[in-house]
Amino acid sequence: MNAALRTGQAVETRRVFASTDGDDLTRLSGAPASPHAVPEALINAMFSYLLGVDLPGQGTNYLKQETEFVSDAAYGEPLSARVEITRLRPDKHLVDLETTCRAEDGRLIARGRALVLARDVAGAWD
């Protein structure tokens, strides 16, 4: 991220998962996947992507993730994942974020919180 971090800053990504994505996850992890619902691990991966690529960005270290899954997401259904900064602790280089995932119809799929260390993110604390 080029600009200094601030409370309220948010980023979002959209993704449509196919059943083959669930099959790939099963092959890689050995964990069985539902034939109808997007695995929770793939939804959490969208948050991980946002944190490591966009906000705070490259150099972010994941410390904690809590996610409550409130609705299933079907394969082929467009999903939007969002992370928003809710608290900054510059003295410790910590960033608290709210995480949400919604279906295209607005239905909440997942909500939670993430805590990351952004000490090594260029420009984060300018």
C-alpha positions in Angstrom: 0.0 0.0 0.0 1.5 3.3 -1.0 -0.4 5.6 1.4 -0.2 5.6 5.2 -2.8 3.4 6.9 -5.9 5.0 8.4 -9.0 3.8 10.2 -11.9 3.2 7.9 -9.7 2.3 4.9 -11.2 -0.7 3.1 -10.6 -2.8 0.0 -12.8 -5.4 -1.7 -12.4 -8.3 -4.1 -14.9 -10.4 -6.1 -14.6 -14.0 -7.0 -16.8 -16.8 -8.4 -15.7 -20.3 -7.2 -16.3 -23.4 -9.4 -16.7 -26.9 -8.0 -13.3 -27.6 -9.5 -11.8 -25.1 -6.9 -13.3 -27.3 -4.2 -11.9 -30.4 -5.8 -8.4 -28.7 -6.0 -8.6 -27.8 -2.3 -9.5 -31.5 -1.5 -6.5 -32.7 -3.5 -4.1 -30.2 -1.8 -5.4 -30.5 1.7 -6.9 -33.9 2.0 -10.0 -32.4 3.6 -13.3 -33.3 2.0 -15.3 -30.5 0.3 -19.0 -30.2 -0.1 -20.2 -30.8 -3.6 -22.6 -27.9 -3.4 -21.1 -25.2 -1.0 -17.8 -23.3 -1.4 -15.4 -24.5 1.4 -14.8 -22.1 4.2 -11.1 -22.2 3.6 -11.6 -20.7 0.1 -13.7 -17.9 1.5 -11.0 -17.2 4.2 -8.4 -17.2 1.4 -10.1 -14.2 -0.2 -9.4 -12.3 3.1 -5.8 -13.5 3.1 -5.4 -12.3 -0.5 -6.7 -8.8 0.4 -4.5 -8.5 3.5 -1.3 -9.6 1.7 -1.8 -7.8 -1.6 -3.9 -4.7 -0.9 -4.4 -3.7 2.7 -2.1 -3.4 4.4 -0.2 -5.1 1.5 3.0 -7.0 0.8 5.0 -7.7 4.0 1.8 -8.2 6.1 2.1 -10.9 8.7 -1.1 -12.6 9.7 -1.4 -13.0 13.5 -5.0 -13.9 14.1 -8.2 -14.6 12.1 -11.7 -15.2 13.5 -14.5 -16.0 11.1 -18.1 -16.8 11.7 -19.8 -18.5 8.7 -23.5 -17.6 8.7 -24.6 -18.8 5.3 -23.5 -21.2 2.6 -22.2 -19.9 -0.7 -23.0 -22.0 -3.8 -20.5 -22.7 -6.5 -21.0 -20.3 -9.3 -22.3 -17.6 -7.0 -20.4 -14.2 -7.2 -18.9 -13.4 -3.8 -17.4 -10.1 -2.5 -14.9 -10.2 0.3 -14.0 -7.0 2.1 -11.5 -5.9 4.8 -11.7 -2.6 6.7 -9.3 -1.1 9.2 -11.1 -0.7 12.6 -8.1 0.1 14.8 -4.4 1.0 14.3 -1.7 0.5 17.0 1.3 2.2 15.4 3.5 1.7 18.5 3.3 -2.1 17.9 2.7 -1.9 14.1 -0.6 -3.8 14.6 -3.7 -3.4 12.4 -7.2 -4.7 13.4 -9.6 -5.3 10.6 -13.2 -6.3 10.1 -13.7 -9.0 7.5 -17.0 -9.7 5.6 -18.0 -11.8 2.7 -21.3 -11.2 0.9 -23.2 -12.9 -2.0 -24.2 -10.8 -4.9 -27.8 -10.5 -3.5 -26.3 -8.9 -0.3 -26.7 -12.1 1.8 -24.0 -12.3 4.5 -21.8 -15.3 4.0 -19.1 -14.7 6.7 -18.0 -12.0 9.1 -15.1 -11.7 11.4 -11.9 -10.0 12.5 -8.3 -10.1 11.6 -5.2 -8.9 13.4 -2.0 -8.4 11.4 1.5 -7.1 11.9 2.3 -4.5 9.3 5.9 -3.6 10.4 7.4 -4.6 7.1 4.8 -3.0 4.8 6.4 -0.1 2.9 4.7 3.3 3.6 2.2 1.9 6.1 3.3 4.1 9.0 4.3 7.3 7.2 
